Amino acid sequence: MSAPPVRAALLGASGYTGAEFARLAASHPGIALVAVGSRAPAGRSFGDLVPGIDPRAGAQPSVVDVDGVVALLEDGSCDTLVTCLPHGAWRTLAAERPALAATPVRILDLSSDHRDGSAGYMYGLPEAFRSDLVGATRIANPGCYPTAAALSLLPAAEAGLLRGDVTVVALSGASGAGRAAAERTSFVELDGGAAFYKV
């Protein structure tokens, strides 16, 4: 007999990370996406926030604001909160709304806000720390560069093949910087070149 699906609420559905999480959750048999939260949800449907999901795929989650997410957590409608807010926004929101941060449900933070282990968050790379994460209620997801580097080096490290320091040179596109318009991430600034990222 299989376990019931995780009932998740998502904060930050309109960003790239939130939309991707929603797309993956919509087709995952172990996740029931109950609600998606946006800072400006008025009049928006799930399809507006997360385009490209077949509405016939199943029940569409409700679109709520932060107060709506808090209400769902308080009434037990969700057992997991996934935060996909811009870096710094979840830490600020949690400070402004202590009840939200203190909720007993599992919180998965996909921003950089708690990668330092603050507020009881565990570093959430399951391929390396699976046994540490079992039963954890606060999980901080590593970023794209550490994840790519760790996953590519982990087999060699486990086999004892690494000797000394390792240097990783990596390039990525601009989507990791989020959806907000910025000169440094515009097509004209990026096309045909490469630049240092947050040196």
Phi and psi restraints in degrees (value plus and minus 20) as a CYANA .aco file:
   2 SER   PHI    -104.9   -64.9
   2 SER   PSI     135.7   175.7
   3 ALA   PHI     -91.2   -51.2
   3 ALA   PSI     131.8   171.8
   4 PRO   PHI     -86.7   -46.7
   4 PRO   PSI     134.3   174.3
   5 PRO   PHI     -86.0   -46.0
   5 PRO   PSI     131.9   171.9
   6 VAL   PHI     -86.5   -46.5
   6 VAL   PSI     113.4   153.4
   7 ARG   PHI    -118.1   -78.1
   7 ARG   PSI      86.3   126.3
   8 ALA   PHI    -130.7   -90.7
   8 ALA   PSI     123.8   163.8
   9 ALA   PHI    -131.6   -91.6
   9 ALA   PSI     124.9   164.9
  10 LEU   PHI    -141.5  -101.5
  10 LEU   PSI     105.7   145.7
  11 LEU   PHI    -122.6   -82.6
  11 LEU   PSI     108.7   148.7
  12 GLY   PHI      75.5   115.5
  12 GLY   PSI      17.2    57.2
  13 ALA   PHI     -89.1   -49.1
  13 ALA   PSI     -39.3     0.7
  14 SER   PHI    -105.4   -65.4
  14 SER   PSI     -28.3    11.7
  15 GLY   PHI    -107.0   -67.0
  15 GLY   PSI     151.1   191.1
  16 TYR   PHI     -80.9   -40.9
  16 TYR   PSI     -66.7   -26.7
  17 THR   PHI     -86.2   -46.2
  17 THR   PSI     -63.9   -23.9
  18 GLY   PHI     -82.7   -42.7
  18 GLY   PSI     -63.1   -23.1
  19 ALA   PHI     -84.4   -44.4
  19 ALA   PSI     -59.8   -19.8
  20 GLU   PHI     -87.3   -47.3
  20 GLU   PSI     -61.2   -21.2
  21 PHE   PHI     -80.2   -40.2
  21 PHE   PSI     -63.9   -23.9
  22 ALA   PHI     -81.8   -41.8
  22 ALA   PSI     -60.7   -20.7
  23 ARG   PHI     -83.9   -43.9
  23 ARG   PSI     -63.6   -23.6
  24 LEU   PHI     -87.0   -47.0
  24 LEU   PSI     -61.7   -21.7
  25 ALA   PHI     -84.5   -44.5
  25 ALA   PSI     -56.1   -16.1
  26 ALA   PHI     -81.4   -41.4
  26 ALA   PSI     -47.9    -7.9
  27 SER   PHI    -128.1   -88.1
  27 SER   PSI     -12.4    27.6
  28 HIS   PHI    -116.5   -76.5
  28 HIS   PSI     102.8   142.8
  29 PRO   PHI     -87.8   -47.8
  29 PRO   PSI     -36.5     3.5
  30 GLY   PHI    -114.4   -74.4
  30 GLY   PSI     -17.0    23.0
  31 ILE   PHI    -149.6  -109.6
  31 ILE   PSI     108.8   148.8
  32 ALA   PHI    -131.3   -91.3
  32 ALA   PSI      88.9   128.9
  33 LEU   PHI    -100.1   -60.1
  33 LEU   PSI      85.9   125.9
  34 VAL   PHI    -100.2   -60.2
  34 VAL   PSI     -63.7   -23.7
  35 ALA   PHI    -172.2  -132.2
  35 ALA   PSI     130.8   170.8
  36 VAL   PHI    -139.5   -99.5
  36 VAL   PSI     114.7   154.7
  37 GLY   PHI    -128.7   -88.7
  37 GLY   PSI     121.5   161.5
  38 SER   PHI    -157.3  -117.3
  38 SER   PSI     132.4   172.4
  39 ARG   PHI     -90.9   -50.9
  39 ARG   PSI     -39.7     0.3
  40 ALA   PHI    -155.5  -115.5
  40 ALA   PSI      51.5    91.5
  41 PRO   PHI    -104.4   -64.4
  41 PRO   PSI     -29.3    10.7
  42 ALA   PHI     -71.7   -31.7
  42 ALA   PSI     100.8   140.8
  43 GLY   PHI      53.8    93.8
  43 GLY   PSI     -13.9    26.1
  44 ARG   PHI    -119.3   -79.3
  44 ARG   PSI     122.1   162.1
  45 SER   PHI    -120.0   -80.0
  45 SER   PSI     149.5   189.5
  46 PHE   PHI     -79.3   -39.3
  46 PHE   PSI     -61.0   -21.0
  47 GLY   PHI     -84.0   -44.0
  47 GLY   PSI     -50.9   -10.9
  48 ASP   PHI     -88.1   -48.1
  48 ASP   PSI     -63.4   -23.4
  49 LEU   PHI     -92.9   -52.9
  49 LEU   PSI     -59.9   -19.9
  50 VAL   PHI    -147.4  -107.4
  50 VAL   PSI      60.9   100.9
  51 PRO   PHI     -88.8   -48.8
  51 PRO   PSI     133.7   173.7
  52 GLY   PHI      77.0   117.0
  52 GLY   PSI     -18.9    21.1
  53 ILE   PHI    -117.6   -77.6
  53 ILE   PSI     107.1   147.1
  54 ASP   PHI     -84.1   -44.1
  54 ASP   PSI      98.5   138.5
  55 PRO   PHI     -82.6   -42.6
  55 PRO   PSI     -36.0     4.0
  56 ARG   PHI    -101.9   -61.9
  56 ARG   PSI     -23.8    16.2
  57 ALA   PHI     -89.6   -49.6
  57 ALA   PSI     -34.7     5.3
  58 GLY   PHI     129.8   169.8
  58 GLY   PSI    -191.8  -151.8
  59 ALA   PHI     -82.3   -42.3
  59 ALA   PSI     114.2   154.2
  60 GLN   PHI    -105.1   -65.1
  60 GLN   PSI     114.8   154.8
  61 PRO   PHI     -88.2   -48.2
  61 PRO   PSI     134.5   174.5
  62 SER   PHI     -95.7   -55.7
  62 SER   PSI     133.2   173.2
  63 VAL   PHI    -125.0   -85.0
  63 VAL   PSI     101.0   141.0
  64 VAL   PHI    -153.2  -113.2
  64 VAL   PSI     147.5   187.5
  65 ASP   PHI    -112.3   -72.3
  65 ASP   PSI    -193.4  -153.4
  66 VAL   PHI     -81.0   -41.0
  66 VAL   PSI     -59.7   -19.7
  67 ASP   PHI     -81.2   -41.2
  67 ASP   PSI     -57.0   -17.0
  68 GLY   PHI     -85.3   -45.3
  68 GLY   PSI     -58.4   -18.4
  69 VAL   PHI     -85.0   -45.0
  69 VAL   PSI     -64.1   -24.1
  70 VAL   PHI     -78.0   -38.0
  70 VAL   PSI     -64.2   -24.2
  71 ALA   PHI     -82.0   -42.0
  71 ALA   PSI     -61.1   -21.1
  72 LEU   PHI     -85.0   -45.0
  72 LEU   PSI     -58.0   -18.0
  73 LEU   PHI     -88.1   -48.1
  73 LEU   PSI     -61.1   -21.1
  74 GLU   PHI     -89.3   -49.3
  74 GLU   PSI     -55.0   -15.0
  75 ASP   PHI    -110.1   -70.1
  75 ASP   PSI     -14.9    25.1
  76 GLY   PHI      60.8   100.8
  76 GLY   PSI      -4.9    35.1
  77 SER   PHI     -94.5   -54.5
  77 SER   PSI     -37.1     2.9
  78 CYS   PHI    -150.6  -110.6
  78 CYS   PSI     127.6   167.6
  79 ASP   PHI    -135.9   -95.9
  79 ASP   PSI     -21.5    18.5
  80 THR   PHI    -163.5  -123.5
  80 THR   PSI     116.0   156.0
  81 LEU   PHI    -137.1   -97.1
  81 LEU   PSI     104.1   144.1
  82 VAL   PHI    -128.3   -88.3
  82 VAL   PSI     102.1   142.1
  83 THR   PHI    -127.1   -87.1
  83 THR   PSI     102.5   142.5
  84 CYS   PHI    -143.7  -103.7
  84 CYS   PSI      25.6    65.6
  85 LEU   PHI    -107.3   -67.3
  85 LEU   PSI     141.3   181.3
  86 PRO   PHI     -77.7   -37.7
  86 PRO   PSI     132.1   172.1
  87 HIS   PHI     -74.4   -34.4
  87 HIS   PSI     108.9   148.9
  88 GLY   PHI      75.8   115.8
  88 GLY   PSI     -44.4    -4.4
  89 ALA   PHI     -91.3   -51.3
  89 ALA   PSI     -58.4   -18.4
  90 TRP   PHI     -88.8   -48.8
  90 TRP   PSI     -62.3   -22.3
  91 ARG   PHI     -80.0   -40.0
  91 ARG   PSI     -62.8   -22.8
  92 THR   PHI     -85.9   -45.9
  92 THR   PSI     -66.6   -26.6
  93 LEU   PHI     -82.6   -42.6
  93 LEU   PSI     -60.9   -20.9
  94 ALA   PHI     -84.5   -44.5
  94 ALA   PSI     -55.4   -15.4
  95 ALA   PHI     -91.4   -51.4
  95 ALA   PSI     -56.5   -16.5
  96 GLU   PHI     -94.5   -54.5
  96 GLU   PSI     -48.3    -8.3
  97 ARG   PHI    -146.7  -106.7
  97 ARG   PSI      60.7   100.7
  98 PRO   PHI     -75.5   -35.5
  98 PRO   PSI     -53.0   -13.0
  99 ALA   PHI     -83.9   -43.9
  99 ALA   PSI     -54.1   -14.1
 100 LEU   PHI     -88.3   -48.3
 100 LEU   PSI     -64.5   -24.5
 101 ALA   PHI     -90.1   -50.1
 101 ALA   PSI     -50.0   -10.0
 102 ALA   PHI    -110.2   -70.2
 102 ALA   PSI     -18.0    22.0
 103 THR   PHI     -75.8   -35.8
 103 THR   PSI     121.3   161.3
 104 PRO   PHI     -95.1   -55.1
 104 PRO   PSI     -26.4    13.6
 105 VAL   PHI     -92.8   -52.8
 105 VAL   PSI     142.9   182.9
 106 ARG   PHI     -89.1   -49.1
 106 ARG   PSI     115.3   155.3
 107 ILE   PHI    -140.4  -100.4
 107 ILE   PSI     107.0   147.0
 108 LEU   PHI    -131.8   -91.8
 108 LEU   PSI      91.0   131.0
 109 ASP   PHI    -117.7   -77.7
 109 ASP   PSI      94.0   134.0
 110 LEU   PHI    -114.3   -74.3
 110 LEU   PSI     -13.5    26.5
 111 SER   PHI    -114.2   -74.2
 111 SER   PSI    -193.0  -153.0
 112 SER   PHI    -111.4   -71.4
 112 SER   PSI     -15.2    24.8
 113 ASP   PHI     -82.0   -42.0
 113 ASP   PSI     -51.2   -11.2
 114 HIS   PHI    -147.6  -107.6
 114 HIS   PSI       2.7    42.7
 115 ARG   PHI     -88.2   -48.2
 115 ARG   PSI     -34.0     6.0
 116 ASP   PHI    -104.2   -64.2
 116 ASP   PSI     -18.3    21.7
 117 GLY   PHI      64.9   104.9
 117 GLY   PSI     -13.9    26.1
 118 SER   PHI     -89.1   -49.1
 118 SER   PSI     138.5   178.5
 119 ALA   PHI      37.9    77.9
 119 ALA   PSI       6.0    46.0
 120 GLY   PHI      59.0    99.0
 120 GLY   PSI      -4.8    35.2
 121 TYR   PHI     -99.2   -59.2
 121 TYR   PSI     119.2   159.2
 122 MET   PHI    -116.7   -76.7
 122 MET   PSI     126.4   166.4
 123 TYR   PHI     -94.4   -54.4
 123 TYR   PSI      99.0   139.0
 124 GLY   PHI    -118.2   -78.2
 124 GLY   PSI      38.4    78.4
 125 LEU   PHI    -124.2   -84.2
 125 LEU   PSI      73.4   113.4
 126 PRO   PHI     -81.8   -41.8
 126 PRO   PSI     -48.5    -8.5
 127 GLU   PHI     -83.2   -43.2
 127 GLU   PSI     -45.5    -5.5
 128 ALA   PHI    -127.7   -87.7
 128 ALA   PSI     -48.2    -8.2
 129 PHE   PHI    -147.2  -107.2
 129 PHE   PSI       9.9    49.9
 130 ARG   PHI     -73.4   -33.4
 130 ARG   PSI     -66.4   -26.4
 131 SER   PHI     -86.1   -46.1
 131 SER   PSI     -51.0   -11.0
 132 ASP   PHI     -91.5   -51.5
 132 ASP   PSI     -46.4    -6.4
 133 LEU   PHI    -107.8   -67.8
 133 LEU   PSI     -35.8     4.2
 134 VAL   PHI     -80.9   -40.9
 134 VAL   PSI     100.1   140.1
 135 GLY   PHI      63.5   103.5
 135 GLY   PSI     -23.2    16.8
 136 ALA   PHI     -86.0   -46.0
 136 ALA   PSI     120.6   160.6
 137 THR   PHI    -125.9   -85.9
 137 THR   PSI     -28.0    12.0
 138 ARG   PHI    -153.9  -113.9
 138 ARG   PSI      93.3   133.3
 139 ILE   PHI    -146.2  -106.2
 139 ILE   PSI     107.7   147.7
 140 ALA   PHI    -125.5   -85.5
 140 ALA   PSI      99.4   139.4
 141 ASN   PHI     -97.9   -57.9
 141 ASN   PSI     115.2   155.2
 142 PRO   PHI     -90.4   -50.4
 142 PRO   PSI     140.1   180.1
 143 GLY   PHI     -96.4   -56.4
 143 GLY   PSI     159.5   199.5
 144 CYS   PHI     -87.0   -47.0
 144 CYS   PSI     -63.8   -23.8
 145 TYR   PHI     -86.8   -46.8
 145 TYR   PSI     -69.1   -29.1
 146 PRO   PHI     -81.5   -41.5
 146 PRO   PSI     -55.8   -15.8
 147 THR   PHI     -85.3   -45.3
 147 THR   PSI     -68.4   -28.4
 148 ALA   PHI     -81.8   -41.8
 148 ALA   PSI     -63.8   -23.8
 149 ALA   PHI     -86.9   -46.9
 149 ALA   PSI     -66.2   -26.2
 150 ALA   PHI     -85.0   -45.0
 150 ALA   PSI     -64.0   -24.0
 151 LEU   PHI     -87.5   -47.5
 151 LEU   PSI     -52.7   -12.7
 152 SER   PHI     -96.6   -56.6
 152 SER   PSI     -49.8    -9.8
 153 LEU   PHI    -112.8   -72.8
 153 LEU   PSI     -40.2    -0.2
 154 LEU   PHI     -76.3   -36.3
 154 LEU   PSI     -65.7   -25.7
 155 PRO   PHI     -80.2   -40.2
 155 PRO   PSI     -59.7   -19.7
 156 ALA   PHI     -88.8   -48.8
 156 ALA   PSI     -58.1   -18.1
 157 ALA   PHI     -85.6   -45.6
 157 ALA   PSI     -64.4   -24.4
 158 GLU   PHI     -85.1   -45.1
 158 GLU   PSI     -48.4    -8.4
 159 ALA   PHI    -107.4   -67.4
 159 ALA   PSI     -19.7    20.3
 160 GLY   PHI      52.8    92.8
 160 GLY   PSI       5.2    45.2
 161 LEU   PHI    -110.6   -70.6
 161 LEU   PSI     -30.0    10.0
 162 LEU   PHI    -111.0   -71.0
 162 LEU   PSI     111.2   151.2
 163 ARG   PHI    -144.8  -104.8
 163 ARG   PSI      92.0   132.0
 164 GLY   PHI      63.6   103.6
 164 GLY   PSI    -183.7  -143.7
 165 ASP   PHI     -90.8   -50.8
 165 ASP   PSI     134.2   174.2
 166 VAL   PHI    -143.4  -103.4
 166 VAL   PSI     116.1   156.1
 167 THR   PHI    -129.5   -89.5
 167 THR   PSI     111.5   151.5
 168 VAL   PHI    -135.2   -95.2
 168 VAL   PSI     106.7   146.7
 169 VAL   PHI    -130.8   -90.8
 169 VAL   PSI     102.5   142.5
 170 ALA   PHI    -155.1  -115.1
 170 ALA   PSI     127.1   167.1
 171 LEU   PHI    -146.3  -106.3
 171 LEU   PSI     126.3   166.3
 172 SER   PHI    -162.8  -122.8
 172 SER   PSI     152.6   192.6
 173 GLY   PHI    -101.1   -61.1
 173 GLY   PSI    -185.3  -145.3
 174 ALA   PHI    -119.6   -79.6
 174 ALA   PSI     -23.1    16.9
 175 SER   PHI     -85.1   -45.1
 175 SER   PSI     -45.0    -5.0
 176 GLY   PHI     -83.5   -43.5
 176 GLY   PSI     -39.2     0.8
 177 ALA   PHI    -100.8   -60.8
 177 ALA   PSI     -23.9    16.1
 178 GLY   PHI      73.5   113.5
 178 GLY   PSI    -199.7  -159.7
 179 ARG   PHI    -107.0   -67.0
 179 ARG   PSI     -38.7     1.3
 180 ALA   PHI     -80.4   -40.4
 180 ALA   PSI     114.0   154.0
 181 ALA   PHI     -87.0   -47.0
 181 ALA   PSI     114.8   154.8
 182 ALA   PHI    -170.6  -130.6
 182 ALA   PSI     126.3   166.3
 183 GLU   PHI     -79.2   -39.2
 183 GLU   PSI     -62.0   -22.0
 184 ARG   PHI     -87.3   -47.3
 184 ARG   PSI     -37.5     2.5
 185 THR   PHI    -129.6   -89.6
 185 THR   PSI     -10.8    29.2
 186 SER   PHI     -95.2   -55.2
 186 SER   PSI     135.7   175.7
 187 PHE   PHI     -77.6   -37.6
 187 PHE   PSI     -64.1   -24.1
 188 VAL   PHI     -81.9   -41.9
 188 VAL   PSI     -58.2   -18.2
 189 GLU   PHI     -93.7   -53.7
 189 GLU   PSI     -50.8   -10.8
 190 LEU   PHI    -116.4   -76.4
 190 LEU   PSI     -46.8    -6.8
 191 ASP   PHI     -78.5   -38.5
 191 ASP   PSI     105.6   145.6
 192 GLY   PHI      57.4    97.4
 192 GLY   PSI      -8.5    31.5
 193 GLY   PHI    -163.9  -123.9
 193 GLY   PSI    -196.6  -156.6
 194 ALA   PHI    -161.9  -121.9
 194 ALA   PSI     130.6   170.6
 195 ALA   PHI    -162.6  -122.6
 195 ALA   PSI     137.1   177.1
 196 PHE   PHI     -87.6   -47.6
 196 PHE   PSI     125.3   165.3
 197 TYR   PHI    -131.7   -91.7
 197 TYR   PSI      94.5   134.5
 198 LYS   PHI      29.2    69.2
 198 LYS   PSI      31.1    71.1
